[in-house]
Amino acid sequence: MMVLDSRALLDSLGYEYAYSEEPGSEPLRTGVKFAELLPQLSSDWLGGERLYEHQLKALEALEDGKNLLLIAGTGSGKTEAWFLYAARNGRRVLALYPTLALSNDQVQRLARYCRLLGTELAQVDSPTLQAHSRAKRRRELRMRVRRSLVTVSNPAFLLQDLKRHASSPSKSFIVRELHSFDLLVLDELDFYSPRELALIFGMLRIFAEMGWKPQVAVLTATLSNPEELAQMLKEVNGRDSAIVTGRPFKVSNRVYVVLGKDLEKVRRSLLQRLEEVRRLRLGPDVEEAILDPKAFRENAYRILPILKSAGLDVEQPHADPLEILAHYVDDDGVTLVFTRSIGKAEELARRLKQTLPRERAGMIAAHHHLVSKSARERIEEGARRGEVKLIFTPRTLVQGIDIGSVVRIVHVGLPDDVREFWQREGRKGRRRGIPFTETVIFPSSKWDRELLSRGLSALQKWMSLPLEKAVVNRDNKYTLLFTGLFKLVATRSLGLRVSEEELKLLHELRLARGRELTVRGRRVWQRLNFYEFGPPYGVKRMKLLEGRVEYLQEASHVDVVEKLQPGCFDFTSDFLVTNLRVAKGRWVTVVEEERATGYTLYRHEFLAQAYEEYRKVKSKWGEEPNLWRDYLRGSLRSRVVCTLHPPISGFGRYLEVPYRVVWIVESDKIRPIVVGGRTYAYRLRRVVDVPSTTMGRYEDYSYGRMYELDPQIDLNLARLGLALIKVVLRRVFRIGLKRISYDLSSVGGRKLLVLFEDDSAGLIEKLDWLEVRGAVESYEPDELDEVLVEVVDEMAHMKLVETGFRWDIAKAHALAVLDTIVSSERLRLKLRGIEVTVPRPSRALKLLSLDVLRLPLTEEGDVALTFVALYDGEEAESFRLLKEFYLIDKGASAVMQRVASYLDEGYSLVVHGLERVAADLERGGLMGMKALIKGLVGEGRIHDTSQLLREVAGVEVGADEVASYLGFEVTYTLDDVRREHEESLRRIRSLPYSKWLSFTQYLSRKAQAYLEERARNIYLIHLALKSVREGGIELAVGEAAA
């Protein structure tokens, strides 16, 4: 096969480009041929191939009766390794793939091998079962499964079938056949989220208790902890595991980043205008790039927009993909052109066809889910026969379509996710005989221009990011949640015994009472599905066109909440969401979308208001408003702001409710910022509210934990520090940017951090946060990290810009946050392992615990509620005081007298964080109380539990966290109060001042209940820590104890 050399093509057309070459990879070969081990393969090309070393090792491990963990990249022959074992030894296989669409090429190869052996392959999933709905056809399918050597399915179908089996075994299909399978294959393990992995291993545990303990082969490109996975498999089937690694097969690959035409000509023109450039007073790096041809080419996407925004009339880099793509029609191989939307794929295919003669235009095709299945199959077959040479597609050809003659991947705009980039790249060079492959990148989207605006090295570093590692956690409580629910549902039909650990978790989550599911428990069981928590079917999406309706691919329930609210742009269809249909219980059933025309915008009032505000913003910037153009450029995008209710003390319920929709508008112009001799490009942004009605909700179960930060920390800088932590987790630990999220808030004088997981992984509890701290401390950020911070948190990126890109400030605040997390987590783990005796509280102990909470009702804080709670060992009482501007509540004197009466009886005072309590009293206008408390310090009559904790354990941790770790009763949390406070503020904004107090009564009740319980717990913490110190229990949790 001859492959057209794009380097010669680009040179001939006058394009500048960045070029790099990736070497090919050839796994080590053995001297053993496939046909020697399996003679039936002699007639197939595979029969004459020698096994890779990792394939032979895998075969030997399986024939030794071990489980197999095979870790190797795409094109490494993982499928053939286990198939050899099954065919040679007559082992019937159930092979699970993430989706059968993703695994089309593996399934086709397996079907071919089975035909050569004279046996069959059966495919069982929901569409197959629906196609065999009649009893006769269902029996035929079951008989085919029983005849087959290999049955392929997916975990989502298996979970649904297992749930049917739980309530009525006769209604299941594949689960009834499990005992006839000898080998279970889990392919592409790295495709699954942590929650999905937890469900897979929950199913394995259930199968084991049902008596099915097959040999297991796990195939994956990456895995963070293979030893832990091996131990999990041994617990399931009692077998040891062999961990085998291998290199993939791939030919050498040439990478071109097309930068534009005549860049050298532009550079030379700037050389003639160097004095003009100097007068702009930009950083020295701009002039240095103009003087150096190589530096200019690498920084063109950064330098030229900066010069233009500074007022210099200069040509911008531009490349026309069609001018280049037209030449690939003459290539021997197939070129796949990936775009970011269906609209772009159709547009490019249509425009390219118009430039070609009719007989050659037929060699161009667009391939996506709106094209009928039969048409897509014709396109794929045409590509295999050499009749179709260019295929334009947004995503469908990422999903496992096997066209062996693909020699080139063209990216017209890069995907945001590096995993999707590598999935695209994995479609090419899959056959021997291809001399080399090519990757051609045309920067066209906001994302790749953002990368290039930091210099070519940022783009190259992003492309070379390693894939996120699959995280398998044997302690993930999502597994327990599933197995516990299953056993309570299946008690009568299967008689499985629920464990104490499972029952305890279900009781804590209020999903079971005794050994029966509650109403909530039954609802959770119904909603618990593989890919998301919700109904087993997706949400219908409809395009409303002139006089007709066109159905789109179904959306997930979480995508509807987070991306498809009214007023959102749907980037997969390039339409606007205009309406949602909602069923009982806030579940959305249909998403309606319309083209973003003037008629659509003004037909819907909420869109018209947002559009006029957008026009106003653009006008203020001196720019022409063009909504469609700005959307296509990526300078106008929608975002759903959600109200999150994550768990805050470990594993629990996670709720996400859409709150409002906004449009984020970016200026066409760039504001140059010079820091340390380097010129950075920053675009002005404005947020436009879309006054639409948001609908729907998404819930699940996951992990979260709340930490109380140092009251002195700046929350905006803490946000920047947390964004840096997430970047370090991605780049050092290969943990995805979306795996751990955070929420920061201030309640009175207390600063709160909630870490949570959108997808239950258990990482918050499993990570060694001290190791993370060390990695952050030694980390040196680069140009890619600035982009990643913006991806993680746009507000944090704005703070980074404000600081002048001071990474040292970001790092200092990241370390401050990590110090809090490390202290809290180490104390939690330490207290979990010991038993602390707490003396019985009593007035006879002459101790009075006191705490304060101040909740401002105005931004300036001149109107605020201050709550004071006391606990004397037997009773708790609380007071609500209102500070209005300079007026102090008359009730302040009653509080003062109450405390003084205790002190007169010889009581000592117990607080947690003396300075914080004193500051809150002062801000609440209780100056006399503050002076009284300060006076007790000199008398030795005040006990600060935070100081006592430092003495006993060497850490600073909030009282609520300590109480939780010691197992004290915690009914309300500060987060509950914060949410009620935010809701009260939202309500009173539109009310006259005279009505404010009446609309804060519920807030007051919740705040007082919380503070009374907290005062009691501070009292108990003091007794517990004294008991630890007097008992000589070692509680040090610093580095020495690690």
VENJO-V997151 format. One record per backbone hydrogen bond with DSSP energy under -1.0 kcal/mol. CO is the residue of the C=O (numbers start at 0). NH is the residue of the N-H. If there is no record, write none. Layout:
BEGIN
co nh
CO NH
CO NH
END
This chain:
BEGIN
co nh
1 331
4 8
5 9
6 10
7 11
8 12
9 14
10 13
13 261
15 258
15 259
17 256
19 254
21 252
24 249
27 52
31 50
32 36
33 37
37 40
38 41
40 43
43 46
45 48
46 34
48 33
50 29
51 55
52 56
53 57
54 58
55 59
56 60
57 61
58 62
59 63
60 65
61 64
66 241
67 217
68 243
69 219
70 245
72 75
74 248
76 80
77 81
78 82
79 83
80 84
81 85
82 86
83 87
84 88
85 90
91 181
91 182
92 150
93 184
94 152
95 186
100 103
102 106
103 107
104 108
105 109
106 110
107 111
108 112
109 113
110 114
111 115
112 116
113 118
114 117
119 148
119 149
121 151
124 128
125 129
126 130
129 132
133 137
134 138
135 139
136 140
137 141
138 142
139 143
140 144
141 145
142 146
143 147
148 92
149 121
150 94
151 123
152 96
153 157
154 158
155 159
156 160
157 161
158 162
159 163
160 164
161 165
162 166
163 167
167 170
168 171
173 176
174 177
176 179
177 180
181 214
182 93
183 216
184 95
185 218
187 190
188 191
192 196
193 197
194 198
195 199
196 200
197 201
198 202
199 203
200 204
201 205
202 206
203 207
204 208
205 209
206 211
207 210
214 183
215 67
216 185
217 69
218 188
219 71
224 228
225 229
226 230
227 231
228 232
229 233
230 234
231 235
232 236
233 237
239 66
241 68
243 70
249 24
251 436
252 21
253 438
254 19
255 440
256 17
259 15
261 265
262 266
263 267
264 268
265 269
266 270
267 271
270 273
272 276
273 277
274 278
276 279
277 280
282 285
283 287
284 288
285 289
286 290
287 291
291 295
292 296
293 297
294 298
297 455
298 301
298 302
299 303
301 305
302 306
303 307
304 308
305 309
306 311
307 310
317 260
320 324
321 325
323 326
324 327
326 329
327 330
333 406
333 407
334 390
335 409
336 392
337 411
340 344
341 345
342 346
343 347
344 348
345 349
346 350
347 351
348 352
349 353
352 355
356 360
357 361
359 362
360 363
362 388
362 389
364 391
367 370
371 375
372 376
373 377
374 378
375 379
376 380
377 381
378 382
379 383
380 384
381 386
381 387
388 334
389 364
390 336
391 366
392 338
394 397
395 398
397 399
399 104
402 405
404 333
405 428
406 437
407 335
408 439
409 337
410 412
410 441
416 420
417 421
418 422
419 423
420 424
421 425
423 426
424 427
436 253
437 408
438 255
439 410
440 257
441 412
444 448
445 449
446 450
447 451
448 452
450 453
451 454
454 457
454 458
455 459
456 460
457 461
458 462
459 463
461 464
469 223
472 475
475 478
476 480
477 481
478 482
479 483
480 484
481 485
482 486
483 487
484 488
485 489
489 493
489 494
498 502
499 503
500 504
501 505
502 506
503 507
504 508
505 510
505 511
506 509
510 517
512 515
515 512
517 521
518 522
519 523
520 524
521 525
522 526
523 527
526 528
526 533
538 554
539 590
540 551
541 592
542 549
544 547
547 544
549 542
554 538
555 559
556 560
557 561
558 562
558 563
564 567
567 576
569 572
569 573
574 569
575 593
576 566
578 591
580 588
580 589
586 582
588 539
589 580
590 541
591 577
591 578
592 543
593 575
594 596
596 600
597 601
598 602
599 603
603 607
604 608
605 609
606 610
607 611
608 612
609 613
610 614
611 615
612 616
613 617
614 618
615 619
616 620
617 622
618 621
625 629
626 630
627 631
628 632
629 634
629 635
634 665
636 663
638 661
640 658
640 659
642 656
644 654
647 705
649 703
651 701
653 699
654 644
655 697
656 642
659 640
660 689
661 638
662 687
663 636
664 685
670 681
672 679
674 677
676 284
677 674
679 672
681 670
683 666
685 664
687 662
689 691
697 655
699 653
701 651
702 756
703 649
704 754
706 752
709 712
713 717
714 718
715 719
716 720
717 721
718 722
719 723
720 724
721 725
722 726
723 727
724 728
725 729
726 730
727 731
728 734
733 468
735 738
740 755
742 753
744 751
746 749
749 746
750 708
751 744
752 706
753 742
754 704
755 740
761 765
762 766
766 768
767 771
768 772
769 773
770 774
771 775
772 776
773 777
783 787
784 788
785 789
786 790
787 791
788 792
792 796
793 797
794 798
795 799
796 800
797 801
798 802
799 804
800 803
804 806
805 809
806 810
807 811
808 812
809 813
810 814
811 815
812 816
813 817
814 818
815 819
816 820
817 821
818 822
819 823
820 824
821 825
822 826
823 827
824 828
825 829
826 830
827 831
841 844
842 845
845 907
847 909
848 870
850 868
852 866
854 864
861 884
862 856
863 882
864 854
865 880
866 852
867 878
868 850
869 876
870 848
874 871
876 869
878 867
880 865
882 863
883 886
886 883
888 891
889 892
890 894
891 895
892 896
893 897
894 898
895 899
896 900
897 901
898 902
899 903
901 906
902 905
907 847
908 942
909 849
910 944
912 916
913 917
914 918
915 919
916 920
917 921
918 922
919 923
920 925
921 924
924 926
925 929
926 930
927 931
928 932
929 933
930 934
931 935
935 940
936 939
940 908
942 910
943 947
944 948
945 949
946 950
947 951
948 952
952 1036
957 961
958 962
959 963
960 964
961 965
962 967
972 976
973 977
974 978
975 979
976 980
977 981
978 982
979 983
980 984
981 985
982 986
983 987
984 988
987 990
991 994
992 995
994 998
996 999
999 1003
1000 1004
1001 1005
1002 1006
1003 1007
1004 1008
1005 1009
1006 1010
1007 1011
1008 1012
1009 1013
1010 1014
1011 1015
1012 1016
1013 1017
1014 1018
1015 1019
1016 1020
1017 1021
1018 1022
1019 1023
1020 1024
1021 1025
1022 1026
1023 1027
1024 1028
1025 1029
1026 1030
1027 1032
END
